[in-house]
Amino acid sequence: MSITARQITELTHTLGSPIDVEPMTGGLFATTFRVTLTPEPTTQQPRTTAGTPTRVIVKIGPSDPTRVLTYERAATRTERDMFHLGEAHPQLLFPRLLHSDTTHTVVPGDVIITEELTGQPWASCPEHPWDAPHITAQLHRYAASLHRVTGDRFGYPHSDLSATTWTRAFGLALTAVLDDANRSQALVPTERIGQVWERHSPHLDKVTTAHLIHADLWPGNVFLDERGNITGIIDAERALYGDPLFEFVGMDQLGTQLLPNTTWQRYSTQARLSGGQALAPATEQCPAGVSESEHHSAVVRFLLYRLYMFSLLTTELSFRHYEGDWVAGYSETVQRGLAEILLRLEEI
């Protein structure tokens, strides 16, 4: 989306005067800018010290509905609501929401403006590997805390992809992705996926509480300080309410494996300590003290969530028309993952 300096000035006028506007790259969904402001004398926020420039993030959602998937159509409004929620639940570590605009009078997309988080994205910290135990342990504690927040409906907020049951809401989301795949002629075997879903969907009936799920906790959305402590979480536009197991697919979107026992044990311990619900055991081996039926149901649900994610990522390729040297290898990985998970579900 092409945005002018005048439009940025209009969007931020209640917060201060822009003295520097820097387009941010790396994201593939919204148009984002880092804006340095000089607060006006009457401005109450975001002020550090009177007269000191303050940096904010201006995020503008897509304006062309043909370039987004069905579940993404209200994504910026979902993120706005998540940041509002963060005001009541500071343990969510979301950036403070300063302003939002869904009128489309200044720019053609929905807008949110937040304070800039301290620290750096985990993905930009080579000194902290993505499998660093002290950071993954923190992330699992964070997820357990996040999932203590619950809603009264399942699925994606601000969309028709929500319902009073998780089975219904997830079925709507999966159907929407398959419809998107058909429209965009994506390489998704929609008929086979539909058959697998029809056979395995009763397993989702076991999920009776609508837990808040970020759904995109990969290292690019996790901010760290110099010591590797998590300082903040961004990009909550894909948040939904449902099964906490879905979170672990969002953390590892190109993965094909079930959860390691250590992950299950670490998360479940943190969930119990915080008064939350232990994670269902979607592990290769049935843990001690867990019934075979409970373990089997969790495995099937987890594989269905992986199937959904690979279907979504494959369809996204057709919608967005990505370019670059990375696309061929990424597409091959996604296709291979989709085929592997689908076959595994068909064999169960």
Secondary structure, DSSP 8 states (H G I E B T S, - for coil): ----HHHHHHHHTTT-EEEEEEEE-S-SSSEEEEEEEE--TT--TT-SSTT--EEEEEEE--S-GGGS-GGGTTHHHHHHHHHHHHHH-GGG----EEEEE-S-SSSSS-EEEEE--SSEEGGG-TTS-TT-HHHHHHHHHHHHHHTT-EESSEE-TTSS-EESSHHHHHHHHHHHHHHHHHHHT-S--HHHHHHHHHHHGGGGGG--SEEEE----SGGGEEE-TTS-EEEE---TT-EEE-THHHHHHHSTT--S-B-HHHHHHHHHHHHHTT-------BSS--TT--HHHHHHHHHHHHHHHHHHHHHHHHHHHHHT--STHHHHHHHHHHHHHHHHHHHHHH-
